[in-house]
Amino acid sequence: MAVHIDEDECIGCGTCEELCPEVFKLDPDKEKAEVIMPEGGPQDLIEEAIDSCPASCIYQDD
């Protein structure tokens, strides 16, 4: 499953990067998170990042 972030909704809190740095990284220039491994990674950590995102802007597709 591919991982995505809706950058328009991202508030740049960095929670996803803290929980799953293998997949997410905060871009200091944009002040937004980005997906650095779109093919995914540790599914449990990705799900935790999705559930913990205060902006609810992280999602996966099939």
matplotlib code that plots the C-alpha trace (Angstrom):
import matplotlib.pyplot as plt

x = [0.0, 1.3, 1.6, 0.6, 0.4, -2.0, 0.5, -2.2, -3.6, -0.2, 0.6, 4.3, 4.1, 6.6, 4.7, 4.8, 8.6, 9.0, 6.9, 8.2, 11.3, 11.8, 8.8, 8.2, 10.5, 9.8, 10.9, 12.3, 11.9, 8.2, 7.5, 5.5, 6.0, 6.8, 6.8, 10.3, 9.4, 6.0, 6.0, 5.6, 7.5, 6.6, 2.8, 2.3, 4.2, 2.5, -0.9, 0.2, 1.4, -2.0, -3.9, -1.7, -1.7, -3.5, -4.4, -5.5, -3.6, -1.8, -3.5, -2.8, -4.2, -4.3]
y = [0.0, 3.4, 6.1, 9.7, 13.1, 15.8, 18.7, 21.3, 19.9, 19.2, 21.5, 20.4, 19.1, 16.3, 13.6, 11.2, 11.6, 10.9, 7.8, 6.4, 8.2, 5.4, 6.7, 10.3, 13.4, 17.0, 19.3, 22.4, 24.6, 23.8, 23.3, 20.3, 16.5, 14.4, 10.8, 9.6, 5.9, 5.9, 2.1, 2.0, 0.5, -0.9, -1.1, -0.8, 2.5, 3.9, 3.2, 4.8, 7.9, 8.0, 7.7, 10.3, 12.9, 16.0, 17.2, 13.7, 14.3, 10.9, 8.1, 4.9, 3.5, 0.0]
z = [0.0, -0.9, 1.7, 1.0, 2.8, 1.8, 2.1, 1.9, 5.2, 6.9, 9.8, 10.1, 13.6, 13.0, 14.8, 11.8, 11.5, 15.2, 15.0, 11.6, 10.3, 7.8, 5.9, 6.9, 7.0, 7.9, 5.1, 6.8, 3.7, 3.2, 7.0, 5.9, 6.2, 3.2, 2.4, 1.7, 1.2, -0.6, -1.0, 2.8, 5.7, 9.1, 8.8, 12.6, 12.7, 9.6, 11.2, 14.4, 12.5, 10.6, 13.9, 15.7, 13.0, 14.4, 10.9, 9.7, 6.4, 6.1, 4.2, 2.3, -0.9, -2.2]

ax = plt.figure().add_subplot(projection="3d")
ax.plot(x, y, z, "-o")
ax.set_aspect("equal")
plt.show()
